[in-house]
């Protein structure tokens, strides 16, 4: 049995944009740790990936890949909303942040949120917002977010 060793460079867990090959690296399974996420065929994944890609900087999904296991162990997304208020400004919406249950406590969620926040700032957003559960409030406060108002939702399925 051959042992696999990983270099320090591989262990740094760099944030990067989602790639089409990430489906085979456990991307969908990671999302299933966050919420309801049925299996997705390769064709469905490619179609969705291409559509999101067509939005350019207005919708970015980022991931962290474990260089040793070649599995996606963290992800999050931000989409940019154009507004009429504040002189036709923009707002970033952070969504779907999740870190693999076996990789929590390594500051990967913070790296994801920082990447997404930096992207929103770079494209000219005046603020970035997100919704989270009460149990995740402290995490987002550590990332510099503060509670504002109240979340409401209406589900159709």
Secondary structure, DSSP 4 states (H G I P E B T S, - for coil): -PPP---TTGGG--EEE--GGGGGGTHHHHHTTTS------HHHHHHHHHHHHTTGGGEEEEEEEETTTTEEEEEEEEEEEE-SHHHH-EEEEEEEEEE-TTSTTSSHHHHHHHHHHHHHHHTTEEEEEE---GGGHHHHHHTT----S--------
